[in-house]
Structures are given as C-alpha cells and as structure tokens.
Amino acid sequence: MKILITGATGLIGKELVKLLLAKNHSVHYLTTAKSKIANQANYQGFYWNPEEGKIDENCIFRVDVIIHLAGANIAKRWTNAYKQEIIESRTLSGELLFNLIKKHPNHQIKQIISASGTAIYPESFSKVYDESTTETEDSFLSNVVKKWEESVNRFQVLGIKVCKLRTGIVLSNKGGALPEMIKPIKLGVGAGMGSGKQIQSWIHIHDLVALYYLAVEKQLEGIYNAVTPNPVSNQELTKAIAKTLKKPLFLPNIPKFVMQLLLGEMCYLLFSSKNLSAQKITAAGFQFQFPEIEKAINDLYA
Ligand SMILES: NC(=O)c1ccc[n+]([C@@H]2O[C@H](COP(=O)([O-])OP(=O)(O)OC[C@H]3O[C@@H](n4cnc5c(N)ncnc54)[C@H](OP(=O)(O)O)[C@@H]3O)[C@@H](O)[C@H]2O)c1
C-alpha cells in the first residue's frame, strides 16, 4: 500500500514511518521544510505550505491511505498568535488536502486517519468517558479538537473513510511530555502537580503506531480513543518514573498557581483530568503491548 503522511517528521510520524517501511509499505510524506525532503524508492517527501496554500500535487499519486499528523506543537507558550497557528496548522492543512483530492476525481484514496486529541472530553476524575460521549469541554484545546475533527470529517463527501484517533499523552523517550517530566526527577527535585489526582490517559509510542497500523489494516472508521485501559493519576505517573529511575520523591507537589505563572494558559496540559475508556479499540482487536504504566516507563527508561 502507498500511504501519504503529514507530520511524518515529528515524534509519532518518525516511529510510524519505521513501522510502515518494515511492513513493506511505501510512504509519501508532506513536509513544510524543504531540507527534510528525501527521495528514496519507498520514502518520498513532498513540499507543502498550508498557510500559503501550496502543495506538491504529486504527493497523492497512487496513494491508498492518508495519515494526518501535522500540527504546530501544543507544548509552546500559548500566545494569541501561537494559538492561531495551533488551530490553522491542523485545519488549513486538512483543507488543502481536501481541495487537492477534490480536483483529482481519479484518485484511489480509500481512507484518512487523523490524529486527534482527548481535550475534547469533559474534565473527569472518576467518570470514564468513551467515544459516544457528546458532552464536550469548553476550553481552548477542546475547541481546537472540534475544528480539527470537523475539517477531517469533510473527507467523507469525497467517498473517503474517516478515522480519528483521540490520542492521550504519548510516552516516548525521544520527545513529548515524558522527557520533560523526567528531567527534574533525575535531578532529585521531581514532584507531582497540584493535588496530583488529575487523571492522565496515556499510550506508549509503540502501541500508538501499532494502533495506526491496525486502523490501516482494518480500514477503521469513526472515533477511537488512543489510550491504554489503565489511566493513572499524575501522582502515580510521577511515582512510576521515580521508581524506574531509582530516585526519591521528597518535595511537596507544585501548586497550580506556580505553574500558571510559569506557563500561562498552557499549564492546562499538566492539570486537566481526562479519564477515558479504551474499550472500543480493544473490541476492535487491538492488543496493547504496554498496558500498565510501570511496564511502559521501564521499557523506555530502565
Ligand atoms: N505527542 C503527543 O503526546 C500527542 C498527543 C495527542 C495528540 N497528538 C497529535 O498528534 C500529532 C503528531 O504529534 P507529534 O507528537 O508527532 O507532533 P510533533 O513532533 O510536534 O510533529 C508534528 C509535525 O507537524 C508538522 N508541523 C509543525 N508545524 C506545522 C505547521 N505550522 N503547518 C504544518 N505542519 C506543521 C511538522 O512536520 P514538518 O516540519 O515536516 O512540516 C512536525 O514534524 C499532532 O497533531 C499532535 O497534536 C500528539
């Protein structure tokens, strides 16, 4: 199969490309950086600039599936300008692809699988939310997810199956949230956040890319939570990291107002509580390699 990936050069994309190439699929990818364009038999890069509406039209040639991961990183200070970039990098990019495919009715694209976020769900410490939930949260990031998903849903009118993976915190040792949590713990000054009771729905990067693969193989449609069946509290996550690194945790938790002063509105990422079900993806036949937090952290950092 030929798979077109947007955001292929990021944390998840790089791991996904490795898996797809190992399974003998061929990858096209769109990048905003001309310096990242490779031209190999099974791995070919194409330039695009969603903000300027530019795209190399050859990117969809003989493509069967699109995996849409592109988006400005949310872990940077949320200024008004950057908030706009967080939204538009996801919606304008989808729109550009949509218009390109519409222009080429002879395309052979059957499915688009898009990354999505868990921020859309209401805050919860105890109630477990699944994909059928219609209640949503009213926050900046939740609204980003709504617009992002709406822009992907449009592909259905082109006869393309749409699958959205609402992804929890991705655990990797190469980037994302985990290395940032590890730094202070390694230095012996680690601590939980606030009450530490907020629930963090997470997934090991290897499970996540395996889930993308399953979505391609089974041509999944609709929304799926990309989270393990065992979410943990922030305190439990902090403790699991400290245990793996054999570091003590003796400091009191950091109050929310301190992080608010340091990070501004972005401290949402540390304090929001999302308690999500993995039932639907498990029922679709997915088997987690790292369902438990200690096993996942051990794999990445022991
Ligand atoms: N990592 C997580 O914990 C997590 C959790 C939930 C959801 N997600 C979502 O999953 C997707 C992939 O995550 P990731 O962690 O792999 O992200 P990442 O490492 O930040 O990579 C995202 C990629 O998107 C492209 N990009 C960045 N800014 C862009 C812009 N303004 N316009 C178009 N493309 C842009 C970049 O590719 P080029 O430089 O090649 O253009 C970049 O490599 C993201 O949409 C993210 O929000 C991630």
Ligand as a Chemical Component Dictionary entry (heavy atoms), coordinates in Angstrom:
data_LIG
# 
_chem_comp.id                   LIG 
_chem_comp.type                 NON-POLYMER 
_chem_comp.pdbx_formal_charge   0 
_chem_comp.three_letter_code    LIG 
# 
loop_
_chem_comp_atom.comp_id 
_chem_comp_atom.atom_id 
_chem_comp_atom.alt_atom_id 
_chem_comp_atom.type_symbol 
_chem_comp_atom.charge 
_chem_comp_atom.model_Cartn_x 
_chem_comp_atom.model_Cartn_y 
_chem_comp_atom.model_Cartn_z 
_chem_comp_atom.pdbx_ordinal 
LIG N1  N1  N 0  2.731  13.638 21.219 1  
LIG C1  C1  C 0  1.596  13.590 21.935 2  
LIG O1  O1  O 0  1.605  13.347 23.180 3  
LIG C2  C2  C 0  0.261  13.798 21.255 4  
LIG C3  C3  C 0  -0.915 13.559 21.978 5  
LIG C4  C4  C 0  -2.147 13.774 21.357 6  
LIG C5  C5  C 0  -2.210 14.192 20.046 7  
LIG N2  N2  N 1  -1.050 14.408 19.364 8  
LIG C6  C6  C 0  -1.154 14.918 17.988 9  
LIG O2  O2  O 0  -0.555 14.024 17.068 10 
LIG C7  C7  C 0  0.064  14.768 16.003 11 
LIG C8  C8  C 0  1.517  14.356 15.899 12 
LIG O3  O3  O 0  2.132  14.556 17.173 13 
LIG P1  P1  P 0  3.713  14.615 17.362 14 
LIG O4  O4  O 0  3.953  14.476 18.827 15 
LIG O5  O5  O -1 4.385  13.667 16.425 16 
LIG O6  O6  O 0  3.998  16.112 16.944 17 
LIG P2  P2  P 0  5.378  16.823 16.534 18 
LIG O7  O7  O 0  6.542  16.007 16.948 19 
LIG O8  O8  O 0  5.294  18.225 17.033 20 
LIG O9  O9  O 0  5.322  16.800 14.933 21 
LIG C9  C9  C 0  4.299  17.421 14.211 22 
LIG C10 C10 C 0  4.735  17.651 12.772 23 
LIG O10 O10 O 0  3.790  18.553 12.194 24 
LIG C11 C11 C 0  4.433  19.391 11.250 25 
LIG N3  N3  N 0  4.130  20.801 11.540 26 
LIG C12 C12 C 0  4.544  21.557 12.576 27 
LIG N4  N4  N 0  4.071  22.806 12.481 28 
LIG C13 C13 C 0  3.336  22.843 11.330 29 
LIG C14 C14 C 0  2.590  23.839 10.655 30 
LIG N5  N5  N 0  2.517  25.091 11.142 31 
LIG N6  N6  N 0  1.948  23.528 9.489  32 
LIG C15 C15 C 0  2.007  22.257 9.003  33 
LIG N7  N7  N 0  2.719  21.287 9.575  34 
LIG C16 C16 C 0  3.364  21.561 10.736 35 
LIG C17 C17 C 0  5.943  19.179 11.375 36 
LIG O11 O11 O 0  6.396  18.495 10.214 37 
LIG P3  P3  P 0  7.317  19.220 9.073  38 
LIG O12 O12 O 0  8.362  20.010 9.827  39 
LIG O13 O13 O 0  7.883  18.059 8.329  40 
LIG O14 O14 O 0  6.391  20.063 8.283  41 
LIG C18 C18 C 0  6.099  18.296 12.605 42 
LIG O15 O15 O 0  7.104  17.346 12.456 43 
LIG C19 C19 C 0  -0.093 16.244 16.354 44 
LIG O16 O16 O 0  -1.141 16.792 15.627 45 
LIG C20 C20 C 0  -0.406 16.240 17.833 46 
LIG O17 O17 O 0  -1.197 17.329 18.255 47 
LIG C21 C21 C 0  0.178  14.220 19.927 48 
# 
loop_
_chem_comp_bond.comp_id 
_chem_comp_bond.atom_id_1 
_chem_comp_bond.atom_id_2 
_chem_comp_bond.value_order 
_chem_comp_bond.pdbx_ordinal 
LIG N1  C1  SING 1  
LIG C1  O1  DOUB 2  
LIG C1  C2  SING 3  
LIG C2  C3  SING 4  
LIG C2  C21 DOUB 5  
LIG C3  C4  DOUB 6  
LIG C4  C5  SING 7  
LIG C5  N2  DOUB 8  
LIG N2  C6  SING 9  
LIG N2  C21 SING 10 
LIG C6  O2  SING 11 
LIG C6  C20 SING 12 
LIG O2  C7  SING 13 
LIG C7  C8  SING 14 
LIG C7  C19 SING 15 
LIG C8  O3  SING 16 
LIG O3  P1  SING 17 
LIG P1  O4  DOUB 18 
LIG P1  O5  SING 19 
LIG P1  O6  SING 20 
LIG O6  P2  SING 21 
LIG P2  O7  DOUB 22 
LIG P2  O8  SING 23 
LIG P2  O9  SING 24 
LIG O9  C9  SING 25 
LIG C9  C10 SING 26 
LIG C10 O10 SING 27 
LIG C10 C18 SING 28 
LIG O10 C11 SING 29 
LIG C11 N3  SING 30 
LIG C11 C17 SING 31 
LIG N3  C12 SING 32 
LIG N3  C16 SING 33 
LIG C12 N4  DOUB 34 
LIG N4  C13 SING 35 
LIG C13 C14 SING 36 
LIG C13 C16 DOUB 37 
LIG C14 N5  SING 38 
LIG C14 N6  DOUB 39 
LIG N6  C15 SING 40 
LIG C15 N7  DOUB 41 
LIG N7  C16 SING 42 
LIG C17 O11 SING 43 
LIG C17 C18 SING 44 
LIG O11 P3  SING 45 
LIG P3  O12 DOUB 46 
LIG P3  O13 SING 47 
LIG P3  O14 SING 48 
LIG C18 O15 SING 49 
LIG C19 O16 SING 50 
LIG C19 C20 SING 51 
LIG C20 O17 SING 52 
# 
